[in-house]
Amino acid sequence: IDLNQGAVNLNINFESGSAVIKADSLPKIKEFSDYLKTLPEDTIINIEGYTDSSGNEASNKKLSSKRAFAVRNALIEAGAKKSSVRAYGKGSTNPIATNETEEGRAENRRIEAVIAQ
């Protein structure tokens, strides 16, 4: 994990329409929480949630926010400092894969981490 490269995909993905973190993502959250503890004390991390393009943008924005806050809360439970982690929903903006296939839509339902500037 190297946040100096800009946005980092945490490889935490969600089922369509869900903000529930999958069990197989919990080790990734723990690993990222441990990484955050190695950063300078005043570092702020933005957790950005995304959706695929299914549904309307207003509901996607809400869902992506729920996803980001779910990961933020899980990071805090895993030991990250509450004041260091912020959460934002980005809706279906910035897809990293096509929304034309199920596989692509699954990749777009993701969480990214960015050092706040």
C-alpha positions in Angstrom: 0.0 0.0 0.0 1.4 3.4 -1.0 -0.9 6.3 -0.6 1.8 8.6 -2.2 0.7 7.3 -5.6 -2.7 9.1 -5.3 -5.9 7.1 -4.9 -5.4 3.5 -3.8 -8.1 0.9 -4.5 -8.5 -1.0 -1.2 -10.0 -4.0 -3.1 -13.0 -3.9 -0.9 -16.0 -4.5 -3.1 -19.7 -4.8 -2.5 -22.7 -6.6 -3.7 -25.1 -4.6 -5.9 -27.3 -2.3 -3.8 -25.4 -3.2 -0.6 -23.2 -1.4 1.9 -22.4 -4.5 3.9 -18.7 -5.3 4.0 -18.0 -8.8 2.8 -16.2 -11.2 5.3 -13.3 -11.6 2.8 -12.6 -7.9 3.0 -12.1 -7.8 6.8 -8.4 -8.8 6.6 -7.9 -6.0 4.0 -9.4 -3.5 6.5 -7.2 -4.7 9.3 -4.1 -4.5 7.0 -5.0 -1.0 6.0 -5.7 0.1 9.6 -2.3 -1.2 10.6 -0.7 0.7 7.7 -2.5 4.0 8.8 -0.8 3.7 12.2 2.6 4.0 10.4 1.7 7.3 8.9 2.6 10.7 10.4 0.2 11.6 13.3 -1.5 14.5 11.4 -2.3 12.5 8.2 -5.9 12.6 7.1 -7.2 9.8 4.9 -10.3 10.2 2.7 -12.2 6.9 2.2 -14.2 7.3 -1.0 -17.0 5.0 -1.9 -18.2 4.2 -5.4 -21.1 2.5 -7.1 -21.6 1.0 -10.5 -23.9 2.9 -12.9 -27.1 0.9 -12.1 -29.9 2.9 -10.5 -30.2 6.7 -10.4 -27.4 9.0 -9.4 -29.1 10.3 -6.2 -29.5 6.8 -4.8 -26.0 5.9 -6.0 -24.6 8.9 -4.1 -26.3 7.8 -0.9 -25.2 4.1 -1.3 -21.6 5.1 -2.0 -21.6 7.2 1.1 -23.0 4.3 3.2 -20.2 2.1 1.8 -17.5 4.7 2.6 -18.8 5.2 6.2 -19.1 1.4 6.7 -15.4 1.1 5.8 -14.4 4.1 7.9 -16.2 2.6 10.9 -14.5 -0.8 10.3 -11.1 0.9 10.1 -11.8 2.7 13.4 -12.9 -0.6 15.0 -9.6 -2.1 13.7 -7.6 0.6 15.5 -7.4 3.6 13.1 -7.7 7.0 14.7 -11.2 8.4 14.3 -10.0 11.9 13.7 -7.7 10.7 10.9 -10.3 9.0 8.6 -13.0 10.8 6.7 -15.6 9.2 4.4 -17.2 10.5 1.2 -19.6 9.0 -1.3 -18.8 9.6 -5.0 -21.7 7.8 -6.6 -20.9 6.2 -10.0 -18.3 8.8 -11.0 -14.8 7.7 -12.1 -15.5 4.0 -13.1 -12.4 1.9 -13.3 -14.1 -0.8 -15.5 -16.9 -1.0 -18.0 -20.4 -0.9 -16.6 -21.5 -3.1 -19.6 -20.6 -6.4 -17.8 -21.3 -7.8 -14.4 -17.6 -8.2 -13.8 -17.0 -4.5 -14.6 -19.9 -3.3 -12.5 -18.5 -5.4 -9.6 -15.1 -3.7 -9.9 -16.8 -0.3 -9.9 -18.5 -1.0 -6.5 -15.3 -0.2 -4.6 -13.6 1.8 -1.9 -10.5 4.0 -2.6 -8.3 5.7 -0.1 -6.6 9.1 -0.7 -4.4 11.3 1.5 -6.4 14.5 2.0 -4.5 17.6 0.6 
